[in-house]
Amino acid sequence: MRRREFISLLGGAAAWPLAAHGQQPAMPVIGYLSGGAPAPFAKSRRFPGGPQGRRLYEGQNVKIEYRWAEGQYDRLPAMVSELLRRDVAVIATLGTPSALAAKTATTMIPIVFGVSEDPVKLGLVASIARPGGNATGVSYLLSELGAKQLGLLRELVPAASRFGLLVNPNNENAEAITGDLKAAAATIGVEIDVVRATDSHEIEEAFVALIRDKVHALVVGTDPYFYNRRVQLATLATRHALPTIYNVRAYAEAGGLMSYGTSLTEAYRQMGAYTARILKARSQSICRWCNPPSSIL
């Protein structure tokens, strides 16, 4: 399997012990937490992904509470607290900041995460084979592909000797991405200029700095806020004639030059499958509680 098609999956969600309570809502509530902006699927009333025959539809078999930080990651802890007060059955998180916020907030409610980094290094799980704790999910390894992205960009612009890297300093992955890309740059003998941005104005300023410093090409780091600003990023790169590589296909669809990374669609599907398994196990646990075998009556 080619690396760009590789998605690391963490299992064991359905085997978690689930506590049964005397009073249960008729319809389970999913808490969905993202550091980005509202996604189109939120309007479709269907939870993204999930296996055929076990799809999750808002108002039919689940309720969904969406929370979007829109790049303001400091809002995530309060949003998790809101979801916990809603008595959610499971919290699905997209992006590293939201996954870590949920993991910090609860050790009891199941968490299904989608992250672009190694979940073991992030402290979300104990290991890939045995996640342990209350978290499981998908790692699509986008942050691990910086060296490959730099290599592809170098092939496209062979005369380039100075590359830029755009990261969001509010994302916990910024330091790791920067270290990996600098190491890769040293290997092939090129320079890396790191620019940082946390909002649309700072993205504009970052491009001004890149052009002023005569950077030849740019790598955009993995970040939920950058994903939601992909049209702005693609437009600025085109305006300044700056060859740029991104980490998911949606950037290229928004007008970006090129992308290299794993499939977010597949990641969503796997997250949906895990969420459905957890809810199924929860439902079976409740039924056993409500109708115990006669031998223990």
FENMO-V84699 format. One record per backbone hydrogen bond with DSSP energy under -1.0 kcal/mol. NH is the residue of the N-H (numbers start at 0). CO is the residue of the C=O. E is the energy in kcal/mol with one decimal. If there is no record, write none. Layout:
nh=<NH/NH>
co=<CO/CO>
e=<E/E>
This chain:
nh=<4/5/7/9/15/29/30/31/32/33/34/41/42/46/49/53/57/58/59/60/61/62/64/66/68/69/70/71/72/74/75/78/79/80/81/82/83/84/86/87/88/90/91/92/93/94/98/99/100/101/102/103/104/105/110/111/112/113/114/121/123/124/125/135/137/138/139/142/144/148/149/150/151/152/153/154/155/156/159/162/163/164/165/166/170/173/176/177/178/179/180/181/182/183/184/185/186/187/189/190/192/194/196/202/203/204/205/206/207/208/209/210/211/212/213/214/215/217/218/219/220/226/227/228/229/232/233/234/235/236/237/238/239/240/241/244/245/250/252/253/254/255/259/266/267/268/269/270/271/272/273/274/275/276/277/278/279/280/281/282/283/284/285/286/287/288/289/290/295/296>
co=<1/2/138/136/12/62/89/64/91/66/93/38/39/55/268/50/44/61/56/56/56/27/29/31/33/35/34/68/70/71/72/74/75/76/77/78/79/80/83/82/28/109/30/111/32/113/94/95/96/97/98/99/100/101/133/90/135/92/137/117/118/118/130/110/112/7/114/115/141/144/145/146/147/148/149/150/151/152/156/190/216/192/218/194/167/170/172/173/174/175/176/177/178/179/180/181/182/183/184/160/162/164/166/198/199/200/201/202/203/204/205/206/207/208/210/209/161/242/163/244/165/222/223/224/226/228/229/230/231/232/233/234/235/237/236/217/257/247/248/249/251/250/245/262/263/264/265/266/267/268/269/270/271/272/273/274/275/276/277/278/279/280/281/282/283/284/285/286/292/293>
e=<-1.6/-1.6/-2.1/-2.2/-1.5/-3.3/-2.7/-3.1/-2.9/-2.2/-1.0/-1.7/-1.6/-2.5/-1.5/-2.1/-2.7/-2.9/-1.8/-2.0/-1.5/-2.6/-3.1/-2.2/-2.7/-2.6/-3.6/-1.9/-1.3/-2.1/-1.4/-1.8/-2.5/-2.0/-1.9/-2.0/-2.5/-1.8/-1.5/-1.0/-3.0/-2.6/-3.3/-2.7/-2.2/-3.4/-1.9/-2.5/-1.8/-2.2/-2.4/-2.1/-1.4/-1.7/-2.9/-2.7/-2.4/-1.4/-2.3/-1.7/-2.1/-1.2/-2.7/-2.3/-2.7/-2.5/-2.3/-2.0/-1.5/-2.7/-2.6/-2.1/-2.3/-2.2/-2.2/-1.9/-1.8/-2.3/-2.0/-2.8/-2.9/-2.4/-2.4/-2.1/-2.1/-2.0/-2.6/-2.3/-2.5/-2.5/-2.4/-2.3/-2.0/-2.1/-2.5/-2.2/-1.5/-1.4/-2.4/-2.6/-3.0/-2.9/-1.9/-1.8/-1.9/-2.2/-2.2/-1.8/-1.8/-2.3/-2.2/-2.3/-2.5/-2.1/-1.5/-2.5/-2.9/-2.8/-2.4/-2.1/-3.0/-2.1/-1.6/-1.0/-1.2/-2.5/-2.5/-2.4/-2.5/-2.3/-2.0/-2.7/-2.2/-1.1/-2.7/-2.3/-2.1/-1.4/-2.2/-1.2/-1.6/-2.6/-2.0/-1.7/-2.8/-2.0/-2.3/-2.4/-2.6/-2.1/-2.4/-2.4/-2.3/-2.0/-2.3/-2.2/-2.3/-2.4/-2.3/-2.3/-2.3/-2.1/-2.2/-2.2/-2.1/-1.6/-2.5/-2.1/-1.7/-1.3>
